[in-house]
Amino acid sequence: MNSQRRQYLSTAQAAELLGVGPTSVKRWADLGLLGCVRTAGNHRRFTHDEVERFARAVQAGQIGLQLPPAPPRVAPAAHVTEWTDRLLALGPVALHDALRSERQALGAWWRVADRVGAALHDLGERWLCGEISVIDEHLASERLTRALARCGEGLPTPHGAPLALLAAATGEEHTLGLALAEVVLREAGYTVEWIGRHTPGEYLAAHLRRHRAALVGLTASQCLQDAASLRVAALPIAEACQAMGTRLILGGAGRWPADIPAAERVHDFDALQALLADAA
């Protein structure tokens, strides 16, 4: 097989080869009829061989092209749609101003974070439905990242504030959840340091044993659904946190296993705020 055939195809490229629209390809993949892999950004990728196998199966009548009706998309609340539109339309400076205005209106950054987090989910749904392009999604995410960084920098950190370390699990590319968590933690009186993407558990564990922290926030998005791998990644961090008296909070939509010792699981920023309030 030559190098060109080894390259992965995007959804649009696979759709072109099959003579159908991208939405059909996405749904066949989600039904398990057309094999694909997922990138770190959760995008589908297809091999030439798999697309050709699928086409032969269709021609042989082994797979019908008729699909079951798509489940109706639940319309998000008006305030979520408003924020999704802002993410798509505003630049970093205007988005920063909008975030600060929302903080004034809602009274707490954790409420803003839950609202913006819902808008990020809606943004992904719009991409899946073909309403926006992947470039639109990436630009919106980058602008939000910059705006949140400015918001965090504008929050004062008290002298001697407890330290919170924020990290993404091994293989995780998405850090917007951590960026939202940062402003929540800063408002709660924490100093926040970023460890970053693709954090090997053993390295973060070694860092924790040298540098005492009050809290570690570890995220894994829905792209990471292998609970066994997440357990391997999180276990050395959990053991180091136990040894050092550091609180471990697991966030994101990843399939975190329930048996990570002493870890606290949160699914939204309301829950994060509740944990922080308990510790105060």
C-alpha positions as CSV (number, residue, x, y, z in Angstrom):
1,M,0.0,0.0,0.0
2,N,1.4,3.4,-0.9
3,S,1.7,6.4,1.5
4,Q,-1.3,8.2,-0.1
5,R,-3.6,5.2,0.6
6,R,-2.4,5.1,4.2
7,Q,-3.5,8.7,4.8
8,Y,-6.8,9.1,6.7
9,L,-9.8,10.7,5.0
10,S,-11.9,13.4,6.6
11,T,-15.7,13.0,6.8
12,A,-16.1,15.3,3.7
13,Q,-13.6,13.3,1.7
14,A,-15.2,10.0,2.6
15,A,-18.6,11.4,1.7
16,E,-17.3,12.5,-1.7
17,L,-15.9,9.0,-2.4
18,L,-19.2,7.5,-1.5
19,G,-21.3,10.0,-3.3
20,V,-23.3,11.1,-0.3
21,G,-23.5,14.0,2.1
22,P,-21.2,14.3,5.2
23,T,-24.2,13.9,7.5
24,S,-24.8,10.4,6.2
25,V,-21.2,9.4,6.7
26,K,-21.3,10.7,10.3
27,R,-24.4,8.7,11.1
28,W,-23.1,5.5,9.5
29,A,-19.9,5.9,11.6
30,D,-21.9,6.5,14.7
31,L,-24.1,3.4,14.0
32,G,-20.9,1.3,13.6
33,L,-21.5,0.5,10.0
34,L,-18.5,2.5,8.7
35,G,-15.4,2.1,10.8
36,C,-13.5,5.3,11.8
37,V,-11.0,6.5,14.3
38,R,-11.2,9.7,16.3
39,T,-8.6,12.4,16.4
40,A,-7.6,14.2,19.6
41,G,-10.1,16.9,18.6
42,N,-12.9,14.2,18.4
43,H,-13.1,14.4,14.6
44,R,-13.8,11.2,12.6
45,R,-11.1,9.9,10.2
46,F,-11.5,7.0,7.7
47,T,-9.1,4.8,5.8
48,H,-9.4,4.3,2.1
49,D,-9.7,0.5,2.7
50,E,-12.6,0.9,5.1
51,V,-14.5,3.3,2.8
52,E,-14.0,0.9,-0.1
53,R,-15.1,-2.1,2.0
54,F,-18.3,-0.2,3.0
55,A,-19.0,0.7,-0.7
56,R,-18.6,-2.9,-1.7
57,A,-21.0,-4.0,1.0
58,V,-23.5,-1.4,-0.1
59,Q,-23.3,-2.6,-3.7
60,A,-23.7,-6.2,-2.6
61,G,-26.8,-5.3,-0.7
62,Q,-25.2,-6.2,2.6
63,I,-25.7,-2.7,3.9
64,G,-28.8,-0.6,3.0
65,L,-28.3,3.1,2.4
66,Q,-31.6,4.0,4.2
67,L,-30.9,5.3,7.7
68,P,-33.2,5.4,10.6
69,P,-34.5,8.9,11.3
70,A,-32.1,11.1,13.2
71,P,-33.1,11.8,16.8
72,P,-34.4,15.3,17.1
73,R,-31.9,17.8,18.3
74,V,-33.1,19.4,21.6
75,A,-33.0,23.1,21.3
76,P,-30.8,24.7,23.9
77,A,-32.1,27.4,26.2
78,A,-32.1,30.9,24.8
79,H,-29.2,32.1,27.0
80,V,-27.1,29.2,25.7
81,T,-27.8,30.0,22.1
82,E,-27.0,33.6,22.8
83,W,-23.6,32.6,24.1
84,T,-22.9,30.2,21.2
85,D,-23.6,33.1,18.8
86,R,-21.2,35.3,20.8
87,L,-18.5,32.7,20.6
88,L,-18.9,32.6,16.8
89,A,-19.1,36.4,16.3
90,L,-17.0,38.2,18.9
91,G,-13.2,38.7,19.0
92,P,-11.2,38.1,22.1
93,V,-11.5,41.6,23.5
94,A,-15.3,41.9,23.0
95,L,-15.7,38.3,24.3
96,H,-13.7,39.3,27.4
97,D,-16.0,42.2,28.0
98,A,-19.1,40.0,27.5
99,L,-17.7,37.5,30.0
100,R,-17.2,40.2,32.6
101,S,-20.6,41.6,32.0
102,E,-22.1,38.2,32.5
103,R,-20.2,37.8,35.7
104,Q,-21.7,41.1,37.0
105,A,-25.2,39.9,36.0
106,L,-25.0,36.4,37.5
107,G,-22.9,37.2,40.5
108,A,-20.3,34.4,40.3
109,W,-17.8,33.0,37.8
110,W,-19.1,29.4,38.4
111,R,-22.5,30.5,37.0
112,V,-20.8,32.0,34.0
113,A,-18.7,28.9,33.5
114,D,-21.7,26.6,33.5
115,R,-23.5,28.8,30.9
116,V,-20.4,29.1,28.7
117,G,-19.8,25.3,29.1
118,A,-23.3,24.6,27.8
119,A,-22.6,26.9,24.8
120,L,-19.4,25.0,24.0
121,H,-21.5,21.8,23.9
122,D,-24.0,23.6,21.6
123,L,-21.1,24.7,19.4
124,G,-20.0,21.1,19.0
125,E,-23.6,20.1,18.1
126,R,-23.8,22.8,15.5
127,W,-20.6,21.4,13.9
128,L,-21.9,17.8,14.0
129,C,-25.1,19.0,12.2
130,G,-23.1,20.8,9.6
131,E,-24.3,24.3,10.6
132,I,-20.7,25.5,11.1
133,S,-17.4,24.3,9.9
134,V,-14.5,22.9,11.9
135,I,-12.6,26.2,11.3
136,D,-15.5,28.1,12.8
137,E,-15.4,25.8,15.9
138,H,-11.6,26.2,16.2
139,L,-11.7,30.0,15.9
140,A,-14.4,30.3,18.5
141,S,-12.5,28.1,20.9
142,E,-9.3,30.0,20.4
143,R,-11.0,33.4,20.9
144,L,-12.6,32.0,24.1
145,T,-9.3,30.8,25.4
146,R,-7.7,34.2,25.0
147,A,-10.7,36.0,26.6
148,L,-10.7,33.6,29.6
149,A,-7.0,34.1,30.1
150,R,-7.6,37.9,30.4
151,C,-10.4,37.3,32.8
152,G,-8.2,35.1,35.0
153,E,-5.3,37.6,35.0
154,G,-7.7,40.3,36.1
155,L,-8.6,38.4,39.3
156,P,-6.4,39.2,42.3
157,T,-4.6,36.4,44.1
158,P,-4.3,36.9,47.9
159,H,-0.9,36.5,49.4
160,G,-0.4,33.0,50.7
161,A,-3.4,31.7,48.7
162,P,-3.6,27.9,48.4
163,L,-2.2,26.4,45.1
164,A,-4.4,24.6,42.6
165,L,-2.7,22.7,39.7
166,L,-4.7,22.2,36.5
167,A,-3.8,19.4,34.1
168,A,-5.3,17.4,31.2
169,A,-5.1,13.6,31.3
170,T,-2.7,11.8,29.0
171,G,-4.0,12.1,25.4
172,E,-6.3,15.0,26.1
173,E,-6.1,18.0,23.8
174,H,-9.1,20.0,25.1
175,T,-8.4,22.6,27.9
176,L,-11.3,25.0,27.7
177,G,-12.9,23.3,30.7
178,L,-9.7,24.0,32.6
179,A,-9.7,27.6,31.5
180,L,-13.3,27.9,32.8
181,A,-12.2,26.2,36.0
182,E,-9.3,28.7,36.4
183,V,-11.6,31.7,36.8
184,V,-13.8,29.8,39.2
185,L,-10.8,28.8,41.4
186,R,-9.3,32.2,41.3
187,E,-12.5,33.8,42.4
188,A,-12.6,31.2,45.3
189,G,-9.1,32.5,46.4
190,Y,-6.7,30.0,44.8
191,T,-3.4,30.6,43.1
192,V,-3.7,28.6,39.8
193,E,-0.8,27.0,37.8
194,W,-1.3,25.2,34.5
195,I,0.5,21.9,33.9
196,G,-1.1,21.6,30.5
197,R,-2.1,19.0,27.9
198,H,-1.1,15.4,27.7
199,T,0.2,15.3,31.3
200,P,1.8,11.9,32.1
201,G,0.5,10.8,35.5
202,E,3.9,9.8,36.9
203,Y,5.5,13.2,36.1
204,L,2.6,15.1,37.8
205,A,2.9,12.8,40.8
206,A,6.6,13.5,41.1
207,H,5.9,17.2,40.8
208,L,3.3,17.0,43.6
209,R,5.8,15.3,45.9
210,R,8.2,18.2,45.4
211,H,5.7,21.1,45.3
212,R,2.8,21.0,47.8
213,A,-0.6,21.9,46.3
214,A,-4.0,22.2,47.9
215,L,-5.8,20.9,44.9
216,V,-5.3,19.2,41.6
217,G,-7.9,19.5,38.9
218,L,-7.6,16.8,36.2
219,T,-9.8,16.8,33.1
220,A,-10.7,14.3,30.4
221,S,-13.1,15.1,27.6
222,Q,-15.6,12.8,25.9
223,C,-12.9,11.8,23.5
224,L,-11.3,9.7,26.3
225,Q,-13.7,6.8,26.9
226,D,-11.2,4.1,27.9
227,A,-11.8,3.8,31.6
228,A,-8.8,1.5,32.1
229,S,-6.4,3.9,30.4
230,L,-7.8,6.8,32.5
231,R,-7.3,4.8,35.6
232,V,-3.6,4.1,34.7
233,A,-3.1,7.8,34.0
234,A,-4.8,9.0,37.2
235,L,-3.7,6.4,39.8
236,P,-0.1,7.7,40.4
237,I,-1.6,11.2,40.7
238,A,-4.2,10.0,43.2
239,E,-1.6,8.2,45.3
240,A,0.6,11.3,45.4
241,C,-2.4,13.4,46.3
242,Q,-3.2,11.1,49.2
243,A,0.4,11.1,50.4
244,M,0.6,14.9,50.3
245,G,-2.9,15.7,51.6
246,T,-3.9,17.2,48.2
247,R,-7.4,17.2,47.0
248,L,-8.0,15.6,43.6
249,I,-10.9,16.7,41.5
250,L,-11.8,14.9,38.2
251,G,-13.7,16.8,35.6
252,G,-14.9,16.6,32.0
253,A,-17.1,14.1,30.2
254,G,-14.4,11.4,30.0
255,R,-15.1,7.9,31.4
256,W,-13.3,8.3,34.7
257,P,-13.5,5.0,36.7
258,A,-15.1,5.1,40.1
259,D,-12.3,3.4,41.9
260,I,-9.6,6.1,41.8
261,P,-8.8,6.5,45.5
262,A,-9.9,9.7,47.2
263,A,-10.8,11.4,43.9
264,E,-13.9,13.7,43.7
265,R,-15.9,13.7,40.5
266,V,-17.6,16.8,39.1
267,H,-19.7,17.2,36.0
268,D,-20.3,20.9,36.0
269,F,-19.1,24.1,37.7
270,D,-22.0,24.1,40.1
271,A,-20.6,20.9,41.6
272,L,-17.1,22.3,41.6
273,Q,-18.3,25.4,43.5
274,A,-20.0,23.1,46.1
275,L,-16.8,21.2,46.7
276,L,-14.8,24.4,47.0
277,A,-17.4,25.8,49.5
278,D,-17.2,22.6,51.6
279,A,-13.4,23.1,51.9
280,A,-13.7,26.8,52.8
